[in-house]
Amino acid sequence: MKALEKCVRELHARGWVSREPHPLVPFVLVLAQLALIPFLPQQRLFRILYILLLTFTIVFALAHWYVWHVLSRIES
């Protein structure tokens, strides 16, 4: 865990990551995507691509939350 926090700090020093936007925003996008699942067309390929996009969004939201958490501890 410490190595990952060190990596986040280095990326922040280089300007690659930041605390913006608030970490709630990606999770709201995940909820919006989940709400749209019943309205998807019945095409199998489109459903698979949508689920892959949803999975990426969830992983991104968790990663963004972790970066925000590490950077908020540094700045406080």
Distance bins in CASP14 RR format, pairs under 12 A and 6 or more apart:
PFRMAT RR
TARGET T0000
AUTHOR 0000-0000-0000
RMODE 2
METHOD distances of the structure
MODEL  1
1 7 0 0 0 0 0 1 0 0 0 0 0
1 8 0 0 0 0 0 1 0 0 0 0 0
1 66 0 0 0 0 0 1 0 0 0 0 0
1 69 0 0 0 0 0 1 0 0 0 0 0
1 70 0 0 0 0 1 0 0 0 0 0 0
2 8 0 0 0 0 0 1 0 0 0 0 0
2 9 0 0 0 0 0 1 0 0 0 0 0
2 70 0 0 0 0 0 1 0 0 0 0 0
3 9 0 0 0 0 0 1 0 0 0 0 0
3 10 0 0 0 0 0 1 0 0 0 0 0
3 70 0 0 0 0 0 1 0 0 0 0 0
4 10 0 0 0 0 0 1 0 0 0 0 0
4 11 0 0 0 0 0 1 0 0 0 0 0
4 63 0 0 0 0 0 1 0 0 0 0 0
4 66 1 0 0 1 0 0 0 0 0 0 0
4 67 0 0 0 0 1 0 0 0 0 0 0
4 69 0 0 0 0 0 1 0 0 0 0 0
4 70 0 0 0 0 1 0 0 0 0 0 0
5 11 0 0 0 0 0 1 0 0 0 0 0
5 12 0 0 0 0 0 1 0 0 0 0 0
5 66 0 0 0 0 1 0 0 0 0 0 0
5 67 0 0 0 0 1 0 0 0 0 0 0
5 69 0 0 0 0 1 0 0 0 0 0 0
5 70 1 0 1 0 0 0 0 0 0 0 0
5 71 0 0 0 0 1 0 0 0 0 0 0
5 73 0 0 0 0 1 0 0 0 0 0 0
5 74 0 0 0 0 1 0 0 0 0 0 0
6 12 0 0 0 0 0 1 0 0 0 0 0
6 13 0 0 0 0 0 1 0 0 0 0 0
6 70 0 0 0 0 1 0 0 0 0 0 0
6 74 0 0 0 0 0 1 0 0 0 0 0
7 13 0 0 0 0 0 1 0 0 0 0 0
7 14 0 0 0 0 0 1 0 0 0 0 0
7 16 0 0 0 0 0 1 0 0 0 0 0
7 17 0 0 0 0 1 0 0 0 0 0 0
7 63 0 0 0 0 0 1 0 0 0 0 0
7 66 0 0 0 0 0 1 0 0 0 0 0
7 67 0 0 0 0 0 1 0 0 0 0 0
7 70 0 0 0 0 1 0 0 0 0 0 0
8 14 0 0 0 0 0 1 0 0 0 0 0
8 15 0 0 0 0 0 1 0 0 0 0 0
8 16 0 0 0 0 1 0 0 0 0 0 0
8 17 1 0 0 1 0 0 0 0 0 0 0
8 18 0 0 0 0 0 1 0 0 0 0 0
8 19 0 0 0 0 0 1 0 0 0 0 0
8 63 0 0 0 0 1 0 0 0 0 0 0
8 64 0 0 0 0 0 1 0 0 0 0 0
8 65 0 0 0 0 0 1 0 0 0 0 0
8 66 1 0 0 1 0 0 0 0 0 0 0
8 67 1 0 1 0 0 0 0 0 0 0 0
8 68 0 0 0 0 1 0 0 0 0 0 0
8 69 0 0 0 0 1 0 0 0 0 0 0
8 70 1 0 1 0 0 0 0 0 0 0 0
8 71 1 0 0 1 0 0 0 0 0 0 0
8 72 0 0 0 0 0 1 0 0 0 0 0
8 73 0 0 0 0 0 1 0 0 0 0 0
8 74 0 0 0 0 1 0 0 0 0 0 0
9 15 0 0 0 0 0 1 0 0 0 0 0
9 16 0 0 0 0 0 1 0 0 0 0 0
9 17 0 0 0 0 1 0 0 0 0 0 0
9 67 0 0 0 0 0 1 0 0 0 0 0
9 70 1 0 0 1 0 0 0 0 0 0 0
9 71 0 0 0 0 1 0 0 0 0 0 0
9 73 0 0 0 0 0 1 0 0 0 0 0
9 74 1 0 0 1 0 0 0 0 0 0 0
9 75 0 0 0 0 0 1 0 0 0 0 0
10 16 0 0 0 0 1 0 0 0 0 0 0
10 17 0 0 0 0 1 0 0 0 0 0 0
10 67 0 0 0 0 0 1 0 0 0 0 0
10 70 0 0 0 0 0 1 0 0 0 0 0
10 71 0 0 0 0 0 1 0 0 0 0 0
10 74 0 0 0 0 0 1 0 0 0 0 0
11 17 1 0 1 0 0 0 0 0 0 0 0
11 18 0 0 0 0 1 0 0 0 0 0 0
11 63 0 0 0 0 0 1 0 0 0 0 0
11 66 0 0 0 0 0 1 0 0 0 0 0
11 67 0 0 0 0 1 0 0 0 0 0 0
11 70 0 0 0 0 1 0 0 0 0 0 0
11 71 0 0 0 0 1 0 0 0 0 0 0
11 74 0 0 0 0 0 1 0 0 0 0 0
12 18 1 0 0 1 0 0 0 0 0 0 0
12 19 0 0 0 0 1 0 0 0 0 0 0
12 20 0 0 0 0 0 1 0 0 0 0 0
12 67 1 0 0 1 0 0 0 0 0 0 0
12 68 0 0 0 0 0 1 0 0 0 0 0
12 70 0 0 0 0 1 0 0 0 0 0 0
12 71 1 0 1 0 0 0 0 0 0 0 0
12 72 0 0 0 0 0 1 0 0 0 0 0
12 73 0 0 0 0 0 1 0 0 0 0 0
12 74 1 0 0 1 0 0 0 0 0 0 0
12 75 0 0 0 0 1 0 0 0 0 0 0
13 71 0 0 0 0 0 1 0 0 0 0 0
13 74 0 0 0 0 0 1 0 0 0 0 0
15 67 0 0 0 0 0 1 0 0 0 0 0
15 71 0 0 0 0 0 1 0 0 0 0 0
16 67 0 0 0 0 1 0 0 0 0 0 0
16 71 0 0 0 0 0 1 0 0 0 0 0
17 63 0 0 0 0 1 0 0 0 0 0 0
17 64 0 0 0 0 1 0 0 0 0 0 0
17 66 0 0 0 0 0 1 0 0 0 0 0
17 67 1 0 1 0 0 0 0 0 0 0 0
17 68 0 0 0 0 1 0 0 0 0 0 0
17 69 0 0 0 0 0 1 0 0 0 0 0
17 70 0 0 0 0 1 0 0 0 0 0 0
17 71 1 0 0 1 0 0 0 0 0 0 0
17 74 0 0 0 0 0 1 0 0 0 0 0
18 64 0 0 0 0 0 1 0 0 0 0 0
18 67 0 0 0 0 1 0 0 0 0 0 0
18 68 0 0 0 0 1 0 0 0 0 0 0
18 70 0 0 0 0 0 1 0 0 0 0 0
18 71 1 0 0 1 0 0 0 0 0 0 0
18 72 0 0 0 0 0 1 0 0 0 0 0
18 74 0 0 0 0 0 1 0 0 0 0 0
18 75 0 0 0 0 0 1 0 0 0 0 0
19 25 0 0 0 0 0 1 0 0 0 0 0
19 64 0 0 0 0 1 0 0 0 0 0 0
19 65 0 0 0 0 0 1 0 0 0 0 0
19 66 0 0 0 0 0 1 0 0 0 0 0
19 67 1 0 0 1 0 0 0 0 0 0 0
19 68 1 0 1 0 0 0 0 0 0 0 0
19 69 0 0 0 0 1 0 0 0 0 0 0
19 70 0 0 0 0 1 0 0 0 0 0 0
19 71 1 0 1 0 0 0 0 0 0 0 0
19 72 1 0 0 1 0 0 0 0 0 0 0
19 73 0 0 0 0 0 1 0 0 0 0 0
19 74 0 0 0 0 1 0 0 0 0 0 0
19 75 1 0 0 1 0 0 0 0 0 0 0
19 76 0 0 0 0 0 1 0 0 0 0 0
20 26 0 0 0 0 0 1 0 0 0 0 0
20 64 0 0 0 0 1 0 0 0 0 0 0
20 67 0 0 0 0 0 1 0 0 0 0 0
20 68 0 0 0 0 1 0 0 0 0 0 0
20 71 0 0 0 0 0 1 0 0 0 0 0
20 72 0 0 0 0 0 1 0 0 0 0 0
21 27 0 0 0 0 0 1 0 0 0 0 0
21 28 0 0 0 0 0 1 0 0 0 0 0
21 29 0 0 0 0 0 1 0 0 0 0 0
21 61 0 0 0 0 0 1 0 0 0 0 0
21 64 0 0 0 0 1 0 0 0 0 0 0
21 65 0 0 0 0 0 1 0 0 0 0 0
21 67 0 0 0 0 0 1 0 0 0 0 0
21 68 0 0 0 0 1 0 0 0 0 0 0
22 28 0 0 0 0 1 0 0 0 0 0 0
22 61 0 0 0 0 0 1 0 0 0 0 0
22 64 0 0 0 0 1 0 0 0 0 0 0
22 65 0 0 0 0 1 0 0 0 0 0 0
22 68 1 0 0 1 0 0 0 0 0 0 0
22 72 0 0 0 0 0 1 0 0 0 0 0
23 29 0 0 0 0 0 1 0 0 0 0 0
23 30 0 0 0 0 0 1 0 0 0 0 0
23 60 0 0 0 0 0 1 0 0 0 0 0
23 61 1 0 0 1 0 0 0 0 0 0 0
23 62 0 0 0 0 1 0 0 0 0 0 0
23 63 0 0 0 0 1 0 0 0 0 0 0
23 64 1 0 1 0 0 0 0 0 0 0 0
23 65 1 0 1 0 0 0 0 0 0 0 0
23 66 0 0 0 0 1 0 0 0 0 0 0
23 67 0 0 0 0 1 0 0 0 0 0 0
23 68 1 0 1 0 0 0 0 0 0 0 0
23 69 1 0 0 1 0 0 0 0 0 0 0
23 70 0 0 0 0 0 1 0 0 0 0 0
23 71 0 0 0 0 0 1 0 0 0 0 0
23 72 0 0 0 0 1 0 0 0 0 0 0
24 30 0 0 0 0 0 1 0 0 0 0 0
24 31 0 0 0 0 0 1 0 0 0 0 0
24 61 0 0 0 0 1 0 0 0 0 0 0
24 64 0 0 0 0 0 1 0 0 0 0 0
24 65 0 0 0 0 1 0 0 0 0 0 0
24 68 0 0 0 0 1 0 0 0 0 0 0
25 31 0 0 0 0 0 1 0 0 0 0 0
25 32 0 0 0 0 0 1 0 0 0 0 0
25 57 0 0 0 0 0 1 0 0 0 0 0
25 60 0 0 0 0 0 1 0 0 0 0 0
25 61 0 0 0 0 1 0 0 0 0 0 0
25 64 0 0 0 0 1 0 0 0 0 0 0
25 65 0 0 0 0 0 1 0 0 0 0 0
25 68 0 0 0 0 0 1 0 0 0 0 0
26 32 0 0 0 0 0 1 0 0 0 0 0
26 33 0 0 0 0 0 1 0 0 0 0 0
26 54 0 0 0 0 0 1 0 0 0 0 0
26 56 0 0 0 0 0 1 0 0 0 0 0
26 57 1 0 0 1 0 0 0 0 0 0 0
26 58 0 0 0 0 1 0 0 0 0 0 0
26 59 0 0 0 0 1 0 0 0 0 0 0
26 60 1 0 1 0 0 0 0 0 0 0 0
26 61 1 1 0 0 0 0 0 0 0 0 0
26 62 0 0 0 0 1 0 0 0 0 0 0
26 63 0 0 0 0 1 0 0 0 0 0 0
26 64 1 0 1 0 0 0 0 0 0 0 0
26 65 1 0 0 1 0 0 0 0 0 0 0
26 66 0 0 0 0 0 1 0 0 0 0 0
26 67 0 0 0 0 0 1 0 0 0 0 0
26 68 0 0 0 0 1 0 0 0 0 0 0
27 33 0 0 0 0 0 1 0 0 0 0 0
27 34 0 0 0 0 0 1 0 0 0 0 0
27 57 0 0 0 0 1 0 0 0 0 0 0
27 58 0 0 0 0 1 0 0 0 0 0 0
27 60 0 0 0 0 0 1 0 0 0 0 0
27 61 1 0 1 0 0 0 0 0 0 0 0
27 62 0 0 0 0 1 0 0 0 0 0 0
27 64 0 0 0 0 1 0 0 0 0 0 0
27 65 1 0 0 1 0 0 0 0 0 0 0
27 68 0 0 0 0 0 1 0 0 0 0 0
28 34 0 0 0 0 0 1 0 0 0 0 0
28 35 0 0 0 0 0 1 0 0 0 0 0
28 57 0 0 0 0 0 1 0 0 0 0 0
28 61 0 0 0 0 1 0 0 0 0 0 0
29 35 0 0 0 0 0 1 0 0 0 0 0
29 36 0 0 0 0 0 1 0 0 0 0 0
29 53 0 0 0 0 0 1 0 0 0 0 0
29 54 0 0 0 0 1 0 0 0 0 0 0
29 56 0 0 0 0 0 1 0 0 0 0 0
29 57 1 0 1 0 0 0 0 0 0 0 0
29 58 0 0 0 0 1 0 0 0 0 0 0
29 60 0 0 0 0 1 0 0 0 0 0 0
29 61 1 0 0 1 0 0 0 0 0 0 0
29 64 0 0 0 0 0 1 0 0 0 0 0
30 36 0 0 0 0 0 1 0 0 0 0 0
30 37 0 0 0 0 0 1 0 0 0 0 0
30 53 0 0 0 0 0 1 0 0 0 0 0
30 54 1 0 0 1 0 0 0 0 0 0 0
30 55 0 0 0 0 1 0 0 0 0 0 0
30 56 0 0 0 0 0 1 0 0 0 0 0
30 57 1 0 1 0 0 0 0 0 0 0 0
30 58 1 0 1 0 0 0 0 0 0 0 0
30 59 0 0 0 0 0 1 0 0 0 0 0
30 60 0 0 0 0 1 0 0 0 0 0 0
30 61 1 0 1 0 0 0 0 0 0 0 0
30 62 0 0 0 0 1 0 0 0 0 0 0
30 64 0 0 0 0 0 1 0 0 0 0 0
30 65 0 0 0 0 0 1 0 0 0 0 0
31 37 0 0 0 0 0 1 0 0 0 0 0
31 54 0 0 0 0 0 1 0 0 0 0 0
31 57 0 0 0 0 0 1 0 0 0 0 0
31 58 0 0 0 0 0 1 0 0 0 0 0
31 61 0 0 0 0 0 1 0 0 0 0 0
32 39 0 0 0 0 0 1 0 0 0 0 0
32 53 0 0 0 0 0 1 0 0 0 0 0
32 54 0 0 0 0 0 1 0 0 0 0 0
32 57 0 0 0 0 1 0 0 0 0 0 0
32 61 0 0 0 0 0 1 0 0 0 0 0
33 39 0 0 0 0 0 1 0 0 0 0 0
33 40 0 0 0 0 0 1 0 0 0 0 0
33 50 1 0 0 1 0 0 0 0 0 0 0
33 51 0 0 0 0 1 0 0 0 0 0 0
33 52 0 0 0 0 0 1 0 0 0 0 0
33 53 1 0 0 1 0 0 0 0 0 0 0
33 54 1 0 1 0 0 0 0 0 0 0 0
33 55 0 0 0 0 0 1 0 0 0 0 0
33 56 0 0 0 0 0 1 0 0 0 0 0
33 57 1 0 0 1 0 0 0 0 0 0 0
33 58 0 0 0 0 1 0 0 0 0 0 0
33 60 0 0 0 0 0 1 0 0 0 0 0
33 61 0 0 0 0 0 1 0 0 0 0 0
34 40 0 0 0 0 0 1 0 0 0 0 0
34 50 0 0 0 0 0 1 0 0 0 0 0
34 51 0 0 0 0 0 1 0 0 0 0 0
34 53 0 0 0 0 0 1 0 0 0 0 0
34 54 1 0 0 1 0 0 0 0 0 0 0
34 55 0 0 0 0 0 1 0 0 0 0 0
34 57 0 0 0 0 1 0 0 0 0 0 0
34 58 0 0 0 0 1 0 0 0 0 0 0
34 61 0 0 0 0 0 1 0 0 0 0 0
35 54 0 0 0 0 0 1 0 0 0 0 0
36 46 0 0 0 0 0 1 0 0 0 0 0
36 47 0 0 0 0 0 1 0 0 0 0 0
36 50 0 0 0 0 1 0 0 0 0 0 0
36 51 0 0 0 0 0 1 0 0 0 0 0
36 53 0 0 0 0 0 1 0 0 0 0 0
36 54 0 0 0 0 1 0 0 0 0 0 0
36 57 0 0 0 0 0 1 0 0 0 0 0
37 46 0 0 0 0 0 1 0 0 0 0 0
37 47 0 0 0 0 1 0 0 0 0 0 0
37 50 1 0 0 1 0 0 0 0 0 0 0
37 51 0 0 0 0 1 0 0 0 0 0 0
37 53 0 0 0 0 0 1 0 0 0 0 0
37 54 1 0 0 1 0 0 0 0 0 0 0
38 47 0 0 0 0 0 1 0 0 0 0 0
38 50 0 0 0 0 0 1 0 0 0 0 0
39 46 0 0 0 0 0 1 0 0 0 0 0
39 47 0 0 0 0 0 1 0 0 0 0 0
39 50 0 0 0 0 0 1 0 0 0 0 0
40 46 1 0 0 1 0 0 0 0 0 0 0
40 47 1 0 1 0 0 0 0 0 0 0 0
40 48 0 0 0 0 0 1 0 0 0 0 0
40 49 0 0 0 0 0 1 0 0 0 0 0
40 50 1 0 1 0 0 0 0 0 0 0 0
40 51 0 0 0 0 1 0 0 0 0 0 0
40 53 0 0 0 0 0 1 0 0 0 0 0
40 54 0 0 0 0 0 1 0 0 0 0 0
41 47 1 0 0 1 0 0 0 0 0 0 0
41 49 0 0 0 0 0 1 0 0 0 0 0
41 50 0 0 0 0 1 0 0 0 0 0 0
43 49 0 0 0 0 1 0 0 0 0 0 0
43 50 0 0 0 0 1 0 0 0 0 0 0
44 50 0 0 0 0 0 1 0 0 0 0 0
44 51 0 0 0 0 0 1 0 0 0 0 0
45 51 0 0 0 0 0 1 0 0 0 0 0
45 52 0 0 0 0 0 1 0 0 0 0 0
46 52 0 0 0 0 0 1 0 0 0 0 0
46 53 0 0 0 0 0 1 0 0 0 0 0
47 53 0 0 0 0 0 1 0 0 0 0 0
47 54 0 0 0 0 0 1 0 0 0 0 0
48 54 0 0 0 0 0 1 0 0 0 0 0
48 55 0 0 0 0 0 1 0 0 0 0 0
49 55 0 0 0 0 0 1 0 0 0 0 0
49 56 0 0 0 0 0 1 0 0 0 0 0
50 56 0 0 0 0 0 1 0 0 0 0 0
50 57 0 0 0 0 0 1 0 0 0 0 0
51 57 0 0 0 0 0 1 0 0 0 0 0
51 58 0 0 0 0 0 1 0 0 0 0 0
52 58 0 0 0 0 0 1 0 0 0 0 0
52 59 0 0 0 0 0 1 0 0 0 0 0
53 59 0 0 0 0 0 1 0 0 0 0 0
53 60 0 0 0 0 0 1 0 0 0 0 0
54 60 0 0 0 0 0 1 0 0 0 0 0
54 61 0 0 0 0 0 1 0 0 0 0 0
55 61 0 0 0 0 0 1 0 0 0 0 0
55 62 0 0 0 0 0 1 0 0 0 0 0
56 62 0 0 0 0 0 1 0 0 0 0 0
56 63 0 0 0 0 0 1 0 0 0 0 0
57 63 0 0 0 0 0 1 0 0 0 0 0
57 64 0 0 0 0 0 1 0 0 0 0 0
58 64 0 0 0 0 0 1 0 0 0 0 0
58 65 0 0 0 0 0 1 0 0 0 0 0
59 65 0 0 0 0 0 1 0 0 0 0 0
59 66 0 0 0 0 0 1 0 0 0 0 0
60 66 0 0 0 0 0 1 0 0 0 0 0
60 67 0 0 0 0 0 1 0 0 0 0 0
61 67 0 0 0 0 0 1 0 0 0 0 0
61 68 0 0 0 0 0 1 0 0 0 0 0
62 68 0 0 0 0 0 1 0 0 0 0 0
62 69 0 0 0 0 0 1 0 0 0 0 0
63 69 0 0 0 0 0 1 0 0 0 0 0
63 70 0 0 0 0 0 1 0 0 0 0 0
64 70 0 0 0 0 0 1 0 0 0 0 0
64 71 0 0 0 0 0 1 0 0 0 0 0
65 71 0 0 0 0 0 1 0 0 0 0 0
65 72 0 0 0 0 0 1 0 0 0 0 0
66 72 0 0 0 0 0 1 0 0 0 0 0
66 73 0 0 0 0 0 1 0 0 0 0 0
67 73 0 0 0 0 0 1 0 0 0 0 0
67 74 0 0 0 0 0 1 0 0 0 0 0
68 74 0 0 0 0 0 1 0 0 0 0 0
68 75 0 0 0 0 0 1 0 0 0 0 0
69 75 0 0 0 0 0 1 0 0 0 0 0
69 76 0 0 0 0 0 1 0 0 0 0 0
70 76 0 0 0 0 0 1 0 0 0 0 0
END
